[in-house]
Amino acid sequence: MKELSVTYPLVMKHLTTMGLGIHLRAKIAAPIQLSTIQDHLTRHSSGLFKDFLSFSGNENSLHVTVHPCEETVAFELVDNNLICSARTNSVGPGYHAYLVELVEKLGTVLGIEWNWNFQDDEEHYSDETDYYNHRNFKQLQFEMLKWLRALANSLIVESNSEQFMLTMPLGYPRMKRSFFAASPMRIWTRELFKKIAESEIEDLEWAAQEFFIWWNRKDDEQFYKKTGIALLNVECPWHYPTDDLEKKVLYIIDNTFERSKQLNPQLDLPLKDWDTVKKFLNEEETDIPDTEFGYKKHLMTFDLPGKWMIDLPGNIYHTVDDSSEVYYDHERTVRCICYTRNDDKSDAEYADGFFSNKNDYEVEYLASATNIAGNAVLYYSIDKETQQEYWILQGVKVKGGKFAFSTISYPSEEHKKWAIDAWNSIR
């Protein structure tokens, strides 16, 4: 999960509050293969931490997922230097301490002499919490609370009614529901963040327990429970998995809850959601529970190319087919492709150039119901091979030098309003 704070519905705003983490440099006397770092991390990770691991990169960079709710740890070869950069405040002080010790041990075993406090022109390499030097976990927690209060101050000062996505993945769809801020752990009201901003740091233990996934030093039952909840909220697809990545997310959720239960059998867990995850993994029939967890259970705003957006169910499947964005479930399909144009027509004139044969009595013509110019046609069809009946809505939306063309198919008249609403949501 990458550090990002944005507003909804139309503007993404990066806050000035910086994250916390480590940014290190090591001089490399002899060539080093980044694969040796990958091998070391794999060998020295155990239990669920080995399941958390994933790797990507090339010969000059290695990106490592150490915890599934934090952005990757980056190792980069630059000239004769090895750079290590990571953010830790999405997960919390427990993760920060774990990562510091992991990177420190990596350096010892592979002979990498990290600079933990070094200034090179305008670049400063350090542990931004200074935990590496003092090893005082209470002080590390205090630094994380300072960051959280600074974040709360930024939210209260910079916002009126915007909805913020905090420490969420870049490009994550936004929920179409009322909230002040959303983090992986929960939905936040403005009043809660105002309380954080106005509190003394020493009095923010309650907020830490609500915001940070890994607040304590050990990977205890709360750590595993909160990791599972954060993944339920942010990453759980709420549909049967279509690829190895979705299977891995569901597998980790299942195992984090299982581990927390082993550590504390009396722990209160989201049992309905957990049971649904198990059924997704086993491909058993299930309903999605109406609980407080799971952002993708809601209607969400998805980003399309060219800064277009569309509102669709959060648990809809998604793929890219050539240059078309395709969203689908077992009944409905939405295809969107976005273009640029170069002409002197108005938006309305350009939109009127589509579907102009209004003498076709078998086609229903629709005009855009929003302030975005657009036209659409709606018609009935039969698949020649399967003899399956379905309806199709084809529409265009035009804004400035861009237009979005969409094709929405659905199986029966009862889905007609949904299809029209989905098309009209494009902006």
PyMOL commands that set and color helices and strands:
alter all, ss='L'
color gray80, all
select helices_A, chain A and resi 34-43+48-52+93-110+131-134+137-158+190-198+201-203+205-211+221-234+244-263+271-281+295-297+305-307+347-352+413-424
alter helices_A, ss='H'
color red, helices_A
select strands_A, chain A and resi 21-27+54-58+61-65+73-78+81-87+114-115+117-120+123-127+164-165+174-175+181-182+187-188+299-303+309-313+317-321+324-328+333-340+364-367+373-382+389-399+402-410
alter strands_A, ss='S'
color yellow, strands_A
deselect
rebuild
show_as cartoon
